[in-house]
Amino acid sequence: MVFRKPPDGGWGWVIVVVSFFTQFLCYGSPLAVGVLYLEWLDTFGEGKGKTAWVGSLANGIGLLASPVCSICVSSFGARPVAIFSGFMVAGGLMMSSFAPNIYFLYISYGIVVGLGCGLLYTATVTITCQYFDKRRGLALGLISTGSSVGLFIYAALQRELIDLYGLDGCLLIVGALSLNILACGSLMRPLESSDSPSPEKTCVDKVPDQYFVYHEKEKTVEENVSILEKGYADEKCVNNIPDCKQDSILNKNVLSSINVNEKDTYKKKVVEQTNFCKQLAKRKWQLYLNYLGETVVLFKSKVFSALFVAILLFDIGGFPPSLLMEDIARSANVNEDDYHMPLISIIGIMTAVGKLTLGILADFKWVNTLYLYVTTLLMTGLALFAIPFAKSYLTLAMLSGILGFLTGNWSIFPYVTTKTVGIEKLTHAYGILMFFAGLGNSLGPPIVGWFYDWTQEYDTAFYFSGFCVLLGGFLLLLAALPCWNACTNQSSKLPPNTYSYKVASSA
């Protein structure tokens, strides 16, 4: 398939709009699952740790399955994947309305909805990158705010729907809204070259002859010849028996010689096909070995190893507030009359502000994106330590806004990864880091819930969360200190095929 040069506009802006609404529709409910979390606690009567698995799976499974999502988009295209994933998200939400227990929600809401969101995220990012080159950063920034706006709106929407129609009715209506993803996906027209010549042959015709065991056309001709010869011989046998014997002997000799040639050709083609399969398997095995070798080389970088630990600890400690903040307010006996806006909505709108603000700061040459990212980690840790001291709606709202803004550091994480490993290794490194980010998203809320089940208060849980985030930030800061550059300079004379990564002094 031949692609045109990215137009940086035109239909690309339609792609941006539909990608924005796609992320808005698919991530709205999973990110605002804290509202549903309270209802599930009251409905099923399970522990907070066990119930928190539902929301953590919905937000983490898409990142854990990011390699599979990438393969699906590469194989089938963004539009078919988006349409199929729309059915997954809508179906998972609607099935969750009939959940008889919490374990059913693990499958319907956690895995089905979570995997659908992961596929949709990969599809929207991929097709946006195809349509934009010079304005790619702006386009990706615009579509990424769709999930934050979805969190802001769905937090209030789901609470209102629960009051009007109950939990089951809320999930059915939200699932029906998600069907609009099908319309958005249908507009994701692939960027193909319109003037490319149409192929004269099908894919099967283009396969070399040596990969086939036999030729269908040759087989058909031989069968027709044999049938005609057999019919002619039978006719002669009826009219003249001596001629029948003579012709049958002659036909046997001809057919025997044909069969010998066919057997030789068949054996030759089987050997060729076997060698081809062996070479293909060897090539695949070599690719796996190269991938493993590149992964080992990545982890030889101190900064990348520290970044891997930091993103894991950040998601273990920093993600739970977006899921549990409503329950934290209820546990602190905050008066519902003081609620002017859901705390999760505050987190959502401030996350969008944080993404845009931190993204703009990262574009300044005098800003070191790695140190900027470390600063957001350290400030997040301090904010988590302050949650146990917040006993009113106003203080919880302020902390929600601060945590939401700092969570916007996701917008600069690709910058940090690029400066750490280089643009050549970005895809490989980013996939590994996103896998561990999904692992942190999946483990964080259940760990905090288990702390509550054990101590019957959230104080210890958020002291632990703050410690995790601070530890990851300090490790990354130590690994990025300029003193390590001296060690890097000493290794300038490296043997061939050895890589050395150094963090740039500025973004």
Summary of the structure (lengths in Angstrom):
residues: 507
radius of gyration: 30.7
end to end distance: 35.1
largest distance: 112.7
contacts: 1721
relative contact order: 0.12
helix: 81%
strand: 0%
